Amino acid sequence: MPPSSGRSRGARSGRRFRRRGRRLTTVDETSAGGLVVDPATSAVALIGRLDRRGRLLWSLPKGHIEPGETPEQTAVREVAEETGIDGEVIRPLGTIDYWFVADGTKRIHKTVHHFLLRAYSFELSDEDMEVTEVAWVALDELDDRLAYADERRLVRKARQLLSEHPLSPDPVERDLPEVGRA
């Protein structure tokens, strides 16, 4: 038997993105956010949102890049808005992209730039309307807590970086090679 291409024999290209004979509008969206670390405890601030089924899903804070913002500036702003934590970008962690359908009419291609951030304030706030809960979680517990495999992959990269170059508890000029101070 020949190897499968992963597509059923009757499937046509583009068919999976049609809904009841209508073609979905494709929209590109770009966001930024990150892994904000308390250097004294190595805890990370996470946000929890309820999905359509009412389950609480934990993820890294992130949001849309506003006109005139860099991805680094967006990461700092979104972390502050969604968690209440002020932070500073230390370095990029990576980019995740994925597809989803919104409102049954749009096919969204989302690109999210993630950064490692050092926390400078530590009191959590869940005042953002889109966020259900906010929590400090130990870095070594994130694999069990994060809902998305791509974010768990970024956390493993951050854990490796931090094991090689730990953040000092007190702010210093340079912990890791920096990219784009916000």
C-alpha positions, 0 to 999 in steps of 0.5 A: 500500500502506498504511503498516505499524503494525509488527505482523503482521496475525495478531498479537494484543495481548499474544501475544508475552508468552505462552509455551506457553499460560501467561501470564508474571508481570510484575514491575517492578524499579528499579535505579541506577548510573552513569558514574564518572569519574576527573577526572584522566584522564577514564577511566570504570570499566566492568564486564564480564559474560558473557552466556549465549553466553559473550561478555563484555559491557561496561556501566555498573555498576548494581544494585537499589535496597535498601529505604530507599535513594535512587537516588543512594545505590544508584548510589554503593553499586553502583559501589563493590561492582561496581568497587571505586571510591568515588565521589560523585554529581555529577548525574543522567544519565538513566533507561533502561527495558527489558523482558526475560524471566527464568527463562521465567516472569517478564516484567521491566520494569526501570527504571535511574536513571543518574548521573554520579559523580566517582571518589575512589579508583582501584584496581579490584576485580572481587570481585563475583560477578556481575562478570567483569572491571573496567576503566578505559576512556577516555571517548572509547572508550566508544562502541566498548566499551559493549554497549548503545545506551541506555548509549552515549546516556547517555555522549554526554550525559555527554561533552557535560556534561563538555566544558562543565564539566570536573571538576577533578582535585582535589576542589572544592566544586562542579564541576557543579550537584550533585544529592543528595550521597551 
